Amino acid sequence: MILRVLILLATLGLLPATAPAQDRASVEAGFRNWLVQEIWPRAKAQGVSRATFDAAFDGVTLDWSLPDLVPPGSAPAVPRRQHQAEFAAPARYFDRNTVAGVESTGRRMADRHAGQLAAIERETGVPGHIILAIWGRESAFGRARIPHDAFVVLGTKGFMSTRADFFTEELIAALRIVEAGQTPPRGMKSSWAGALGQPQFLPSTFLAYAADGDGDGRADIWGSEADTLASIGHFLARHGWVRGRDWGFEVTVPASVSCALEGPDQGRPIRDWEAMGITRVSGRPFPEPEHGAEGFLLMPAGRFGPAFVVTPNFYVLKDYNMSDLYALFVGHVGDRIRYGVADFAASWDPVGGLTRADVTAIQSALVGMGHDVGGVDGLPGYKTRRSIGRWQAATGQRPTCFPEAGTASSLAR
């Protein structure tokens, strides 16, 4: 970081102190100096050859269209008003057309790759329908356009983004992938955030978990469906997927059971949840092997949406993407691919409309009262949801465990 600052100062030293950020030629020169003076020594120390380094950055320039950039000489970015599904409208995450599209194509892919998926499940314990749901969500089974040059994205973000150190590490990892012969530099396509190929792995994730599914000696997550499936299965297995267990079950939670019991740190045997009055929406009992196993209450929209008892495998899905709704989408669509299940029995009530800043204000007020919200980050995870429920119960309100429009003003009273 210190070297990056020195390079920028040296490059921009001929400019007036108030030089506008749009003096891009000078910033581009600083970028080239940074690559040579900071990135090359670090890459060399990790086994990257000069030939690989030069090929990776041949013709690469900054991409000024990427979000969250902080060019040298610019003022700090003004935070955008973010409306994310987790707190604005969870129902949007389960758009019927999207769910149906992934389910339909997923079934065709299940037939096409039946042999390999069965082999992956035998080896890792990860069911094929879960792998397919992730593949469908991440890249529409490889059909989504992944247009960006990873070295442009990672180089730009490593040099001048709000998370520069993080993307610098990923840039070094990308160089190591090319050095290992996994892909030529211009073949390393990514999203605007630097996620690679069909499973959308960050470069460091690729190095740790990418797998060769077709036996050609490479883990080609851009062009090989077999490698993509094997890589997703390998990732989940290495993150602790429990063989033979489901991901979770939609349930009915009676009013007598507090929504503040949610969370992976409040697990109990599923038979105990049953004894409290929680039942599956299908009316069927929980599978016999699950009765004595640990389960966790999940209420991603509090009392305003479907509720679930999930297994440790749900939290393995969250290792792929930390969103509760992402993991729920994968589990639900996976079930639709394999079993043909219908929509959730409970509906998502119209809630939210809150921005990330709104949720941050709620979290700050709760922290001031001594609650553990899991970090003041504007994301209403389970600790924030149950803190809201505990505050509501303590103040004589009906616990809903979800941030609402009037929550912030009520907390301020």
BELDA-V180575 format. One record per helix or strand. SS is the DSSP state (alpha for helix, beta for strand). FROM is the first residue (numbers start at 1). LEN is the number of residues. Records with the same first field share a line. If there is no record, write none. Layout:
SS: FROM-LEN ; FROM-LEN
This chain:
alpha: 2-11 ; 24-22 ; 50-7 ; 90-5 ; 96-17 ; 114-11 ; 128-12 ; 150-11 ; 164-16 ; 185-3 ; 203-7 ; 225-14 ; 259-3 ; 270-6 ; 288-3 ; 302-3 ; 312-9 ; 324-16 ; 356-13 ; 382-13 ; 407-5
beta: 69-1 ; 148-2 ; 161-1 ; 189-2 ; 196-1 ; 201-1 ; 248-5 ; 268-2 ; 279-2 ; 294-5 ; 307-4
